[in-house]
Amino acid sequence: MLGLVITTDGKMYKKEFTRPLYRSIGEVTGGEYMEHVCPVLLPSPF
């Protein structure tokens, strides 16, 4: 999965992420926690 990484100093770059995503994304973000949000009041499919 290809993702866009935006750093705190405003730099952007593309990075290939592998499964499981929480581990490969965690390496970029500096942690292994990824929040999963389930919207309640938005219409489907949001």
Secondary structure, DSSP 8 states (H G I E B T S, - for coil): -EEEEE-TTS-EEEEE--SSHHHHHHHHHTSS-------SSS-TT-
